[in-house]
Amino acid sequence: MLTLDNHILFWLENDLLSFAISAILAGIIIPKIILIAFRKNLFDEMNERKIHHSLVPRLGGIAFFPAMLFSVLLIIAINLRMESGIMSLALTPKLVPVFFEICAIILLYLVGIADDLIGVRYMAKFIVQIISAILLVCSGMYISNFYGILWIHDMPMWLSLIITAFIVVYVVNAINLIDGIDGLASGLSTIALIFYSVVFFQGGEYIYSIIAAGTAGTLFPFFYYNVFGDAKKQKKIFMGDTGALTTGMVLVFCAIAVMCAKPDFLDVDYNPAIVALSPLIIPCFDVFRVYFHRVRKHRNPFLPDKCHIHHKLLALGFNTTAALLLILGASVAFIGVNVLLSPYINPTLLLLCDVVLWTGGNILLTRAIRHRESKTGLDLYH
């Protein structure tokens, strides 16, 4: 019989193995994808909205889901083959939501590949995202309690299902749209996934912790090739819609799992909604702001442009590395401050502080850009 220390060590080893196997497998696959992309001329098109000025493949996300799935299933299979009762006990109640999540990811993975290779209409992608959201709520994973955010607690099931489906589609698109400079989407996602993995581990939701760790593992080698790879030496790659959509689906699954966990999952003082949503603040807030910015400017809110937070930092003269570090640092700060303050501050007030801080920061950035434009005579941001 496992002691408490051995029990914790058992799951810690599985988490680390999940991360390591995913990282190694993705690290093997991604260079092969780059090689094939250059041989078949499969590149991300260059235009005035894009930051890069060289031919770069956008198929890196093809490696994510297979690497994560292989590592998670391999770890579970090995433990079951060794007749690990502790794995069986943890796995059984999670089979239904995990299987539905896999089905949802497969749909997004397939539509992502199609979009990266030949292009897919936005409405077709949107329909697939809605179907994926429906699959997730069909598993019994839906948000029935906002834990005091906007003074909302328990909700009727019909409203819970609608809100959950909306959040799934929103977060998946937010991760896709924030993918504007090297390392940004993968960096924000890695921070969030490591955070979720730790939260699940501490709360005893070990299967979810393994999934989060495995997904984070796939992003590590990609981050290296995406940020440090040299396009001229054919060593650089983008994640494309395949990577952004599948990663976004795992992230929103983790967030919903935190909010659906058993009552004693977290320390009683921590607010589950704040813990779940804090890692997603930057992509979600940025997409919301960009959407209304486009509407205010009488533009199509669904067409891409250059008004995301990273575009603002670039317009101020920051290089992509500095912009990346600032945004990743802000994400860590949002997570840390929100989680630490959640036991002491009303969740609605805390969310309002986040909104005010984000809005105020963006106003200051815009004013700084206008000041720089007046000095240089250049149109830097619109």
DAKARA-V33412 format. One record per residue. PHI is phi in radians with two decimals (none if undefined). OMEGA is omega as a letter, one per 30 degrees, with the letter a starting at -180 (999 if undefined). Layout:
phi=PHI omega=OMEGA
phi=PHI omega=OMEGA
This chain:
phi=none omega=a
phi=-1.30 omega=l
phi=-1.36 omega=a
phi=-1.03 omega=a
phi=-1.12 omega=l
phi=-1.17 omega=l
phi=-1.07 omega=l
phi=-1.11 omega=l
phi=-1.10 omega=l
phi=-1.00 omega=a
phi=-1.28 omega=l
phi=-1.10 omega=l
phi=-1.07 omega=l
phi=-1.17 omega=l
phi=-1.06 omega=a
phi=-1.13 omega=l
phi=-1.13 omega=l
phi=-1.04 omega=l
phi=-1.08 omega=a
phi=-1.17 omega=a
phi=-1.12 omega=l
phi=-1.07 omega=a
phi=-1.10 omega=a
phi=-1.13 omega=a
phi=-1.14 omega=l
phi=-1.11 omega=l
phi=-1.14 omega=l
phi=-1.42 omega=a
phi=-1.29 omega=a
phi=-1.03 omega=l
phi=-1.06 omega=l
phi=-1.18 omega=l
phi=-1.11 omega=l
phi=-1.05 omega=a
phi=-1.07 omega=a
phi=-1.14 omega=a
phi=-1.07 omega=l
phi=-1.24 omega=l
phi=-1.21 omega=a
phi=-1.77 omega=l
phi=1.00 omega=l
phi=-1.82 omega=a
phi=-2.17 omega=l
phi=-1.32 omega=a
phi=-1.19 omega=l
phi=-1.65 omega=l
phi=-2.63 omega=a
phi=-1.18 omega=l
phi=-1.43 omega=a
phi=-1.40 omega=a
phi=-1.48 omega=a
phi=-1.36 omega=a
phi=-2.25 omega=l
phi=-2.31 omega=l
phi=-1.26 omega=a
phi=-2.34 omega=l
phi=-1.15 omega=a
phi=-2.11 omega=a
phi=-1.95 omega=a
phi=-1.05 omega=a
phi=-1.15 omega=l
phi=-1.04 omega=a
phi=-1.38 omega=a
phi=-1.12 omega=a
phi=-1.13 omega=l
phi=-1.06 omega=a
phi=-1.15 omega=l
phi=-1.12 omega=a
phi=-1.11 omega=l
phi=-1.07 omega=a
phi=-1.14 omega=a
phi=-1.15 omega=a
phi=-1.17 omega=l
phi=-1.11 omega=l
phi=-1.10 omega=l
phi=-1.12 omega=a
phi=-1.10 omega=l
phi=-1.08 omega=l
phi=-1.14 omega=l
phi=-1.20 omega=l
phi=-1.12 omega=l
phi=-1.48 omega=l
phi=0.99 omega=l
phi=-1.41 omega=l
phi=-1.12 omega=a
phi=-1.15 omega=l
phi=-1.21 omega=l
phi=-1.05 omega=a
phi=-1.11 omega=a
phi=-1.33 omega=a
phi=-1.34 omega=a
phi=-0.92 omega=a
phi=-1.27 omega=a
phi=-1.77 omega=a
phi=-1.06 omega=a
phi=-1.10 omega=l
phi=-1.10 omega=a
phi=-1.18 omega=l
phi=-1.15 omega=l
phi=-1.12 omega=l
phi=-1.08 omega=l
phi=-1.08 omega=l
phi=-1.07 omega=l
phi=-1.11 omega=l
phi=-1.14 omega=l
phi=-1.03 omega=l
phi=-1.05 omega=l
phi=-1.16 omega=l
phi=-1.07 omega=a
phi=-1.19 omega=l
phi=-1.20 omega=l
phi=-1.16 omega=l
phi=-1.08 omega=l
phi=-1.05 omega=a
phi=-1.18 omega=a
phi=-1.20 omega=a
phi=-1.59 omega=a
phi=-2.20 omega=a
phi=1.56 omega=l
phi=-2.30 omega=l
phi=-1.06 omega=a
phi=-1.02 omega=a
phi=-1.11 omega=l
phi=-1.13 omega=l
phi=-1.10 omega=a
phi=-1.11 omega=l
phi=-1.12 omega=l
phi=-1.11 omega=l
phi=-1.11 omega=l
phi=-1.14 omega=l
phi=-1.07 omega=l
phi=-1.09 omega=l
phi=-1.12 omega=l
phi=-1.11 omega=l
phi=-1.04 omega=a
phi=-1.16 omega=a
phi=-1.22 omega=l
phi=-1.13 omega=l
phi=-1.35 omega=a
phi=1.67 omega=l
phi=-1.60 omega=l
phi=-2.57 omega=a
phi=-1.51 omega=a
phi=-1.82 omega=a
phi=-2.55 omega=l
phi=-1.62 omega=l
phi=0.92 omega=l
phi=1.65 omega=l
phi=-1.15 omega=a
phi=1.00 omega=l
phi=1.09 omega=a
phi=-1.75 omega=l
phi=-2.06 omega=a
phi=-1.18 omega=a
phi=-2.17 omega=l
phi=-1.12 omega=a
phi=-1.05 omega=a
phi=-1.05 omega=l
phi=-1.26 omega=l
phi=-1.04 omega=a
phi=-1.15 omega=a
phi=-1.15 omega=a
phi=-1.11 omega=l
phi=-1.09 omega=l
phi=-1.07 omega=l
phi=-1.10 omega=a
phi=-1.10 omega=l
phi=-1.04 omega=a
phi=-1.11 omega=a
phi=-1.11 omega=a
phi=-1.17 omega=l
phi=-1.01 omega=l
phi=-1.23 omega=a
phi=-1.08 omega=l
phi=-1.15 omega=l
phi=-1.15 omega=a
phi=-1.37 omega=a
phi=-1.37 omega=a
phi=-1.36 omega=a
phi=-1.98 omega=l
phi=-2.31 omega=a
phi=-0.98 omega=l
phi=1.47 omega=a
phi=-1.27 omega=a
phi=-1.10 omega=a
phi=-1.20 omega=l
phi=-1.17 omega=l
phi=-1.07 omega=a
phi=-1.19 omega=l
phi=-1.11 omega=l
phi=-1.02 omega=a
phi=-1.13 omega=a
phi=-1.18 omega=l
phi=-1.12 omega=l
phi=-1.06 omega=l
phi=-1.08 omega=l
phi=-1.06 omega=l
phi=-1.14 omega=l
phi=-1.08 omega=l
phi=-1.09 omega=l
phi=-1.08 omega=a
phi=-1.17 omega=a
phi=-1.58 omega=l
phi=1.44 omega=l
phi=-1.64 omega=a
phi=-1.26 omega=l
phi=-1.13 omega=l
phi=-1.14 omega=l
phi=-1.11 omega=l
phi=-1.10 omega=l
phi=-1.12 omega=l
phi=-1.10 omega=l
phi=-1.14 omega=l
phi=-1.12 omega=l
phi=-1.18 omega=l
phi=-1.07 omega=l
phi=-1.07 omega=l
phi=-1.17 omega=a
phi=-1.41 omega=a
phi=-1.11 omega=l
phi=-1.13 omega=l
phi=-1.08 omega=a
phi=-0.99 omega=l
phi=-1.08 omega=a
phi=-1.20 omega=a
phi=-1.28 omega=a
phi=-1.59 omega=a
phi=-1.77 omega=a
phi=-1.20 omega=a
phi=-1.79 omega=a
phi=-1.08 omega=a
phi=-1.18 omega=l
phi=-1.72 omega=l
phi=1.01 omega=a
phi=-2.13 omega=a
phi=-1.95 omega=a
phi=-2.68 omega=l
phi=-1.84 omega=a
phi=-1.38 omega=a
phi=1.18 omega=l
phi=-1.15 omega=a
phi=-1.00 omega=a
phi=-1.24 omega=a
phi=-1.16 omega=a
phi=-1.18 omega=a
phi=-1.23 omega=l
phi=-1.13 omega=l
phi=-1.05 omega=l
phi=-1.19 omega=l
phi=-1.14 omega=a
phi=-1.09 omega=a
phi=-1.23 omega=l
phi=-1.08 omega=l
phi=-1.09 omega=a
phi=-1.08 omega=l
phi=-1.17 omega=l
phi=-1.07 omega=l
phi=-1.10 omega=a
phi=-1.35 omega=l
phi=-1.76 omega=a
phi=-1.20 omega=a
phi=-1.06 omega=a
phi=-0.97 omega=a
phi=-1.64 omega=a
phi=-1.06 omega=l
phi=-1.85 omega=l
phi=-0.98 omega=a
phi=-0.99 omega=a
phi=-1.40 omega=a
phi=-1.49 omega=a
phi=-1.49 omega=a
phi=-1.03 omega=a
phi=-1.15 omega=l
phi=-1.15 omega=l
phi=-1.07 omega=a
phi=-1.23 omega=a
phi=-1.59 omega=a
phi=-0.98 omega=l
phi=-1.18 omega=a
phi=-1.84 omega=a
phi=-1.05 omega=a
phi=-1.10 omega=l
phi=-1.10 omega=a
phi=-1.25 omega=l
phi=-1.13 omega=a
phi=-1.14 omega=l
phi=-1.12 omega=l
phi=-1.06 omega=a
phi=-1.13 omega=a
phi=-1.11 omega=a
phi=-1.01 omega=a
phi=-1.30 omega=l
phi=-1.11 omega=l
phi=-1.17 omega=l
phi=-1.09 omega=l
phi=-1.10 omega=l
phi=-1.57 omega=l
phi=1.04 omega=l
phi=-1.89 omega=l
phi=-1.16 omega=a
phi=-1.18 omega=a
phi=-1.77 omega=l
phi=-1.60 omega=a
phi=-1.20 omega=l
phi=-2.64 omega=a
phi=-2.10 omega=l
phi=-2.25 omega=l
phi=-1.37 omega=a
phi=-1.03 omega=a
phi=-1.22 omega=l
phi=-1.16 omega=l
phi=-1.11 omega=a
phi=-1.14 omega=l
phi=-1.15 omega=l
phi=-1.13 omega=l
phi=-1.45 omega=l
phi=1.83 omega=l
phi=-1.21 omega=l
phi=-1.39 omega=a
phi=-1.10 omega=l
phi=-1.15 omega=l
phi=-1.12 omega=l
phi=-1.08 omega=l
phi=-1.06 omega=a
phi=-1.12 omega=l
phi=-1.10 omega=a
phi=-1.22 omega=l
phi=-1.12 omega=l
phi=-1.10 omega=l
phi=-1.12 omega=l
phi=-1.11 omega=l
phi=-1.06 omega=a
phi=-1.13 omega=l
phi=-1.04 omega=a
phi=-1.09 omega=a
phi=-1.07 omega=a
phi=-1.16 omega=a
phi=-1.10 omega=a
phi=-1.16 omega=a
phi=-1.18 omega=a
phi=-1.54 omega=a
phi=-1.03 omega=l
phi=-1.27 omega=a
phi=-1.99 omega=a
phi=-2.11 omega=l
phi=-0.94 omega=a
phi=-1.07 omega=l
phi=-1.17 omega=l
phi=-1.11 omega=l
phi=-1.12 omega=l
phi=-1.12 omega=l
phi=-1.09 omega=l
phi=-1.08 omega=l
phi=-1.07 omega=a
phi=-1.10 omega=l
phi=-1.10 omega=l
phi=-1.11 omega=l
phi=-1.14 omega=a
phi=-1.14 omega=l
phi=-1.07 omega=l
phi=-1.08 omega=l
phi=-1.17 omega=l
phi=-1.11 omega=l
phi=-1.11 omega=l
phi=-1.11 omega=a
phi=-1.12 omega=l
phi=-1.12 omega=l
phi=-1.13 omega=l
phi=-1.15 omega=l
phi=-1.10 omega=l
phi=-1.10 omega=l
phi=-1.18 omega=l
phi=-1.12 omega=a
phi=-1.15 omega=l
phi=-1.43 omega=a
phi=-1.69 omega=a
phi=1.31 omega=a
phi=-1.80 omega=l
phi=-1.60 omega=a
phi=-1.63 omega=a
phi=-2.72 omega=l
phi=-2.61 omega=999
